[in-house]
Amino acid sequence: MILESIYIWITTSNSPSLTTPSNPPQATNLGGRDAVFLKISSDFVTLEYLSYWGGSDDETDQLASDV
């Protein structure tokens, strides 16, 4: 099995704005505790996608993924 991409989900409450490789739905943390979704190439060299998810409160309690 060869991996084509690696998906990562983290949470953050006070990170600086991360550099996004494209035009994401949410480019910055909007306050509280937001999730950050990343897609990285299988060789860990290229950040293919990054987006925050959340609003002004903590929105990371009930997240799930189906990748």
N, C-alpha and C positions, 0 to 999 in steps of 0.2 A: 504494500500500500504506500503510495506516494502522496504526501500532503501538498496541496496547491496553495492553501492559505491557512493562517492561524487566526482564530477569533478569540478576543479577550474582552471581558467585561469587568470593570472596576468601579468603585464609588469614590467620590471626592467631595469635600466640603469647602476647601479653600485653596485649590490648586490654581496656579496662574493659567491663563488661557493657553491651551496647547495648540501648536501649529497644525492646521488641518490641511490635508493634501487636495481637498476638493471643496465644493460648496455644500457643507453639511446642513442638515435640518436645524441644528443648534450648535453654534460655534463656540459658545462660552458657557460657563457655569452661571445659572440664573439665580443662585442663592440656595441656602440649605444644603442638603446632601444630594447631589446629582450623580447619575450613572454616566460612565464613559464607555463607549463601545469602540473597539479597535479591530481592524483587520490588517494583519501583517503577512508579508510574503513568507513562504516556507523556509527561506534561508535567513529570516529575521533581518533583512536589509531594508526592505521597502515598506513604509507605512502606506497602505492602500486606502484606508478609510478611517476616519475618527469623527465621532459626534458625541456631544453631551446629550443627556435626556433628563429633563426635570424642570421644575418651575421654581417658585420662591421658597418652597418648603422642602421637607425630606420626602423624596419619591422613590426610594430604592428598596423599600421593604418587600414588595410583592412582584419583583421582576422574574421573568423566566425566559428561556431561550429555546428555540427550535431551529437549530442550524443544520 
